[in-house]
Amino acid sequence: MLHINDLTYRIGGRVLFDQASVALPAGHKAGLVGRNGTGKSTLFKMILGELHPDSGSINIRNRVRIGTVAQEAPGGTTSLVDAVLAADTERAQLLDEAEHASDPGRIADIHTRLADIESHTAPARAAAILSGLGFNEEAQSRPCSDFSGGWRMRVALAAVLFSNPDLLLLDEPTNHLDLEATIWLENYLANWRGTMLVISHDRTLLNASVNEIIHLQATKLIRYAGGYDRFEKTRAERLANEAKMRTKQIAAQQHIQSFVDRFRAQANKAKQAQSRIKMLARMQPIASMMEERTVAFDFPNPDALPPPIISLEDTEVGYVVDKPVLRGLDLRIDMDDRIGLIGANGNGKSTLVKLLSDRLKPMAGKLRKSSKLRIGYFAQHQTEELSVTSTAYQIMASKLATQPESKVRGHLGHFGFGADKADTLVADLSGGEKARLLFAVMSLEKPHVLLLDEPTNHLDVDSRESLVHALNDFEGAVILVSHDPHLIELVCDRLWLVDGGGCKTWDGDLDDYRAKLLDDRRSNSKADGRGNGEGSKNRKQARKERAKARAETSGLRKKAKEAEKHVEKMVKKLADLENQLAAPEIYEGSTSALMELQVKLGDAKSALADAEDIWMAMEAEIEATEVD
């Protein structure tokens, strides 16, 4: 289907591709991954013929229909469903011709072809795709001009999916989606039959919807079988094996060079020495596939505050007087909370975050906060507020006016800004770098709670993993809005559903919520005469039973989480004691100090074993309860 052969492309003197080759057979679905700025979107433009390589070739099978999301979102008075239907150009042309054709033979051919492409089902198929992407029946009949740019980009995505191309090219398709639409798209692409190449930093999407990964690294394209998790494992093994091979090769080269140095000048050994010199010249160096540097995040830990740090009682909030977006809010946040906000876009997730961050004031009810509470707020559009004519250092220096330069640069360093990037204008920073700068600004005051509204929009996969680790190490509260299921699953231990003008605890995990969304859509299909009611009913009952079991064990699960954190602290304490005992100077001091340290080590091991037993017992009890 798609063959890339010895592709070379340079931009501004920088080599993005250097004799890169890869093939994508018909029916295969691949994820194109690599660090931001390596050339993934540039490759798409070359496949589409918008750019031309310096050398090499990109070959696509004849008469292949390529589908990609239009850069300009649809607008005007055309309804959403009509904009999607128009994407099937053959159907549109046939319908138009049918209105004017007069030749009976041609009319027959037109209607035969319309039947072959199942034209009569097109409106239902278009409506189903739009529904999956978050548009209800009323919205589908409204004109495109009624919606914002982000929502119209969803219509553009719906159009290319509806067109059912031979080769589907998607560049970050989840960027304009919420979690609900992302889950739908993940399921849709997993079941889609065709050839697909998708650029994405969403590892959940890549694991579910593709069967191979093409990795763009060091100007080459390397193909791996399987989803993202398998790629990551295979890549790590390849790196380890390569390091061993290079070590062996270097040892062999040193041995040969030693022989040459010793016997080059001896007449009776000169021939052998020359032979080994040629051997050295023929030894091809094993290319170093060194890991690219991953940016590490580091959020400073705050001082502890007594619970609750935030509480809401029958609170209402909104933007227009007497028209609250959310009402009846009875919520509580403690220092150890990790809460993910779920619910479709437009239901009020960002409104709730703005209320918690003091960007909005309550219209009614009570909102109480600890007097010493410090809040860190990351808004998805905040990057636009950064001064593009300032450098990262200048922005940070203005926030730390009384601190020396070393302190300012040290703080920036915690978020991946070395000397070069710290002195780069914001206008020249990538989207991911701007996001990291906002994280650096946000963490200056050591906040007790981090409010994060779509923090990963501009972060690549590795940076997202780094963010996961940093948030899990952070000792304050985290409230997270994200379309990335992987981030929510690894960071959050509680979910709040924002829906129907309110917010309540979701008694289940993300898998339960995913199942609910899919069941709801199956139920909608049933209402349209396309679903199996009994299967949907059984799945709904099973979901209710799982939710009930989780509700019954909610208190136990919280205690288990506390026990797990205690185990983690004991592991760190034990490691610290072992490091102290490994230091040579401890054995040069007093015997009593050494013995005291050994006693502490023994006590720590016993305490760790007890803590692990308690934790495992709680987990076993939870598992037994939920299985029953």
N, C-alpha and C positions, 0 to 999 in steps of 0.2 A: 504493500500500500504506500509506504513512505520510506525512501532510502536517502540518507545523508552520507555523502562520500567525500572524504578528505576536505572538509569544509574549513576554510580560513577566512576570518573577517577581522578587520581592525577598525577602531573608531578613535579618532583623536590621537593616533600613535599608540594606542593601547590594543593589545591583541586579546580579543575575546574568545576566538576559536582558532586553533592551530591544527590543521589536518584532522579534524574531528569526524568520526564516522559512527553511524548507528542506523539500524533498520527497525521499522515498526510494521510487522505483518498485519494483513487484514484480519479484523476481529479482535486484535489485541488492544488492551486499554493500559496506558502507561502514565505514570506521574513523572513530570519533569521537575527535579529538585536541585537546589544549589543555593549558595549564599546570595543575598541581595546584591545586585550590581554585577553579577557574573555573566549575564547575557541571555537569560531565559526568554524574556519578552522580545529581545532582538532576534532570537531564533524563530519565534513565531512570525515576526514580520518578514523574515526571509522565506519561510514556508509559504506565506500568503503572497509573496512576490512584491512586497512593499519595499524591501531592501534586497540588494544583490551582493553575493559573496565576492571577496577578492579572488578566491580560487576555490576549486571543488564544485560540487553540484548537489542540488536537492531535487530528487526525482519523485514524482507522484503519479500513480497509475492514471491512465487516460480516462476522461469523463468522470472523475471522482468529484463528488459534490462536497466542498469544504464548508463547514459551519463554524462561525465564531461570533462572539457577542460584539455587536456594533459599538464603536467608540462613542457615538452620539446616541443618547437615549431618545426613543420615539416621543413625539410631542404633537401638538395641534389638537383638533377636535375629534380625531379618530378614537373610537372606544378601545379599551384595553384588549378585549377579545378580538376585535377586528384587526388590531395591529398585529396580534399573534397569528391570526388566520392568514394574513397577507404574506407571512414568511414562507408559506408553501406556494412558491411562485407558479409551479405547474398547475396546481388546483385553481389558483386565481385566474390564470390565463385561459384555462379550459372553461371556467364558468363565464368569463367575459365573452369568449368566442361563442359559447352556447346561446347567448342572448342575441347574436347577430347572424349566426350561420343559417343558410337557407338550403344547402345541399343535403338531401336526406342521408346519403352515405356518410358524409362528414359528421352530421348530427349523431348518427348511430355510433361512429367511432369515438366521438367526444364522450358520450354517455357510458360507453363500454370502459373507456379509460378512467372516468370518474368513479365507476364502480370498482375497478381494479385497485385504485388508490384509496378506497373506502372514504370517499369524499363526504358521504352522509354522516360519518362519525366525527368529522373534523371539529365541529363546534364543541362537542362533548370532550374531545381530547384536549382542545385548547383551554377549555374551562377547568379541566382537572389539573393541568399544569399551573395555571394561574392560581388556583386554589391552594395548591401545594406551596407556592411561593408567597402566600399570605394575602391573596385578594379574594374577598367574599363575592357572592353573586352580584350584590349591588355595586361594588367597586368595579367589577369587570365591565359593566355597561357604561361607566363614566368615561369622559374624554381623558386622554393622556395628560393634557395640560393641567388637570386638577391635582396632579401628584408632583412631589419633589423629585429632584434628580436621582436620588438614591432609589426611590420606588420605581421610577421609570426605567432604571437600569435592570430592575427585576423583570420588567416587561420585555426588555431586550434579551435577557437570558431565557425567558419563557419562549420567545419567538424562535431562537436558535434550537432549543430542545424540540419544539413542535415541528420544525422543518425536517428533523430526522436525517441529518446529513450522513454521507459515507464516512467522512473523517471529521470528527468533532474536536475543535481546539478551544480550550477554556483556560483563561488567564485569571487566576485568583477568583473563582466564581462565587466564593462565600463572602467576599469583602463587603457587599451591600446587603447581606442577609442577617437575620437574627437566628438564634439557636433553633427555633422551630422550623424555619425554612431550610436551614443547613441540614437538619436531620432528614427532612423530606428529600432534599437534593442528594444526600448521601445514599439513600435507599433507591432513588430513581436511577442514578448512575450505576449503582451496583447491578441493577436489573436491565439496564439498557444494552441492547445488542448492536454493536457497531465498533468502529475503530476510534479510539479516543486518546488524545494527548492533553493532559491537564497540568497546569502550573498551580501548585498549592503549597501552603505552609501548614495546612490542617492535616495532621497525621491521622486523625480518625477518618476523615474523608478518604485519604490515600489508602489506608488499611482496608476500607470497605469496598472501594469502587474500582481499584486498578489491580492488574495482575503482574505488573512489572514496574520497576523504577528506572528512569534514566537520570543519572547523576552528572551534572555539569560541574566539573572540578578541574582546575589548572588547565583550562582551555580545551579539555577533552570531554567526550560524552561516553559514559560507562554504563552499560546496561546490567541490571540485576533482576532476577526473577522474584516474584512475590510482592507483597505490600511493603509499607514503610518500615514496620518493625523488623521484618525479615531482612530488608536492605540494610538497616542499621547494624544488625547482628553480623551479616555477611561482610559488610564494610569493615567492622572492627576486627573480624578474623583475618581479613586480607591485610589490614595494616600490621597486625601482629606477625603474620607469616612473612610479610615483606621485610619487616625489621630484622627478623631472624636471618633471612637470606642475605641481607646487606651486611650483617655482622659477619657471617661466614665468608662472604666474598672479600670483605676488607681484610680478614685474617689470612685468606689465601694470597691476596695481593702482597701483604706484608711479608709472608713467607717467601714468595718468589723474589721480591725485591731484595730481601736479605741475601738470598743465594747470589743474585746478580752483583750486589755490592761486594760480596766476599771473593768472587771468582772471576770478575770481569778482566782483571789485569793478569791472570794466570793463563799462559799459553795453552796448557793442556785442558783448561776448562772454558776457554773463550767461546768455543762453539756452543757448548751447553748454555753459557750465559746469554749469548745472542738469541738462542732459541727461546729462552725464558722472557727476554725483552719483547720478542714478537708475541709471546703468549699473553704478556701483560697488555700489549696494545690491542689484542683481539678481545679481551675481556670487556664486554659491554657493561657499563655501570647500571645497577638496578635503580631505576628512577625512584626517588623518594616520594612516597604518597603521604607526606606529612599531614596530620590533621590541621585543618584551618583553625585559627584561634577563635575560640568562643568567648563572647563578652559575658562577664560575670556581673550579676546584680548583687547589691549588698545593702539591704535596708537596715538602718540602725535600730536596735531594740529599745523601746521606751521603758520608763519606770512603770511599775504595776499600779493599777487603780482599782479600788473596790468596785464590785459589780452592783448594779448594771452601769455601764458607761453611757448608754443611751437608752431611754425608754419612751414609748409613745402610748398615749391613752386616748382612744376614740378621736384620733387626729384626722383632719381633712387638709388637703393641699391641692393647689392648682395654680393657674395663671390668670384666670378671669374671676372677678368677684362673683360669688354665688354659683360658680360652675366648677366645683372641685373635680380634679382628675382621679384622685384617690380619696376614699373616706372610710371611717371606721377602723383606722389603723391602731391595732393593739400589739405592739412589738417590743422586743427587748434585745439589746446587744451587750455581750460581755467581752472581756479582753481575749478570751480564748476561742471566740466564734470564728468560723470560716463558712460564710454564707454565700451561696450562689443565687442570684435573682433570675428566675425563668419566667417566660411569658412572651407572647408575640410582641413585635415592635408596635408602638402606639398604645400599649396597655398601661404604661406609666412607670417602667423600670427606671429610666433616667430621671423622671420626676421625683421618685422616691430617693434616689441618690442625691439629687440637688437639695431635697429637704434635709437629709442627714448631714449634708455638707454646709448648711446655712445659706445656700444660694437661693433657696425659697423659704419663706416663713409659713408656719401653719395657719390655715384659715379658721380652724376651730380645734378644740381638744387641747391636749397637753403634750409638750415635747420637753423632756428633761435630759440634761447632760451633766456629766461630772464637771465641776468648775475648773479642773486642771486638764480637761480633755483637749488633746491636739489632734487635728484631722488632716490627713493627706488625701487630696482629691485629684484623680486623673480623669479628665473628660476627653472623649474621643475626638473632639474638634479643637481641643486646647492648643494643639501644635500650631494652629493658624495664628495664635496670639503672640507667638515668639517674635521678637524683633529680628527681622532678616538681615539687618545691617550690623548686628552685633555678633561677637563670637561667643562660643559656649563659656569661655573663661570670663568674658566681660559680664555676661548675664549672671554667672555665679558670684563674681566679685562684688556686684552691686547688692546681692543678697547677703554676702558675708563681708560687709564694708569694714568691720573692725578686725578682720582676720588677716594674717600674713598670706602671701602668695602661695607658700607651700601648703597651707591648710586648704585653700581654694582648689588647687590642683589635685591635692590628695583626695578630696571629696569627689571631684570629677572622675578621678581614676577608679573609684569604686563602681562607676557605671560605664567603664570602658572607654573613657576619653583620655588618651595619651596626649603628649605634647602637641602632636600634629593636629588631631581632631579638636582639642581644646581651643586652638587658635584659628580654627576654620570658621568662616562666616556661617550663620544659621542658614542663609539662603543656599549654601553649597552642601549642606548636610542632607543625607537621605532621610526618608520618612522614619526608618527605624532609629536613626541617630537622634532625630528630633524627639522621638518618644522617650529614648533613654535620658535625654536632657531634662525632659519633664519629670521623669522619675527622680533624677538627681535633685531638682528644685523641690519637688514634693517632700522628699525625705529629710530636708534640712533641719526641721524642727523636731525630729524624732517622733512622728505621729503615733498615737495610740491605736488608731484605726486607719486602714487604707481603703478608700472608696475608689474602685477601679471600673470605669465604664469603657468597655472594649479596649483594653490595654494592648492587645496583640495585633491590631490591624496592620501594622507596618513591620512586625518582627518576623524573621525567618524561623524555621523549625528549631534550630539549635538555640537561638535566643529565647524562644518560648520555653524550652526546657530549662534554661538558666533561670528564667523568671519563676518557673514552678519551684525550683530548689530554693530560691530566695524567699518566696512567699511562705514556703513550708518552714523555713528557718526563722522567719519573723515571729516575734513573741506577742504582737498585738493582734487586733481583730482585722479581718479582711472581708469586705463586702464586694462581690464581683459580678459584673454584667459582662457576658462574653458569648460569642457565637461559636467558640472553640470548645467542643465537648471534652476533649482531652485535658484542657486546662481546668475546667470545672471539676472533672472527676478526680484529678490529682490534688487539687487545692481545697475544695469545699467538702465539708462533712454534713452540711445542712442545706436544704433548698427552700426558698420562699417563692411561691407562685404569685405573680402579679397579674391579675385577671379580673374582669368584671367590675372594675372600679375599686378593688381592694387588694390586700396582700395577706396571704396566709401560708402557714407551713405546709410544704408538700411532703406527705408521709410516704416517702419512697425515694429511690435513687434515680439517677439519670436514665438508667435502663428502663425503669418503670415509666418514666415520663415519655421516653422514646416510644415505648409500646402503646401508651395512651394516645399519642399523636397519630400513630399509624392506625390504631383501632378506630379513632374518630374519623379518619379519612376513609377507612373501609365502610364505616357506618354511613358516611355521606354517599359513598358509591352505591350502597344498598338502597338508599333513598332514591337514587337515580335508576334503580333496577340493574345495577352492575355488581352487587356484592352478595356474600353468603351471610345471612343474618345469624344462623346458629353458631357459626365459627366465631363471629364477632362477639356474640353474647358470652360464649365460653371464655374468650380471652379477656373480656371486660370483668367477668366474675373472678377470674384468676388474678387479675391486677388488683381488684378490691381486696382479695384475701391476702395478697402480699403486702399491700399497704396497711391492712389491719394488723398483720403480724409485726410489721416494723413499728407501728404506733405503740403496740404493747411492750415492745422492747426499747423504746426511745430512751428511757431513763438508764437502763442497763448499758445501752450503747454509748451514752455520754460518759458513764463511769469507766467503760472499757477504753474509751479514747483517752481519759485522764490517766488510766493505768499504763497505756501505751506510751504516753509522754513521759511518765515516770521512768519507764524502762529505758527510753532514749537518754534521759538525764543520767541514769545510772551507768549506761554504756559509756557516755562521755567521761564521767567521773573515773570509771575504771581505766579507760584509755589514758587519762591524765596521770593517774598513779603509776601505770606501767611505763609511761614515758619518763617519769621522774626516776623510777628504779633503773631505767636503761641508761641514764646519764652517768658517765664515769665519776663525776665529782661527788656523787652521793656516797661512794665507797671510800672516798678520801676523808670524809667527815667523821662525826662521832658514831659509835656503834648503836647508841640508844636512838639516834635519829633514824638510822637505817631500819632498826627493829620496829620503830613506831610506824614507819612507812609500810613495812611488810604486814603489820597487823591491820592497818587501814586497807591494804589491798585485799587481805583475806575477808575483812568485814564487807568490803564493797562487792566481792564476788558472791558472798552469801546473800547480801541484800538484792543483788541483781537476779539471782536464782529465784528468790522469793517473789520479787516483782514480776518476773516472767511467768511464774506459776499462777499468780493472781490474774494476770492479763489473759493467759491462755484459757483459764477456767471460765472467765467472763465471755470470751469469744465462743467457747464451746457451748455455753448456756444460750447465748444469742442464736447460734446456728441451730441448736436443737429446738428452740422455741419457734423460730421462723420456719423450719422444715415441718414441724408438727402442724 
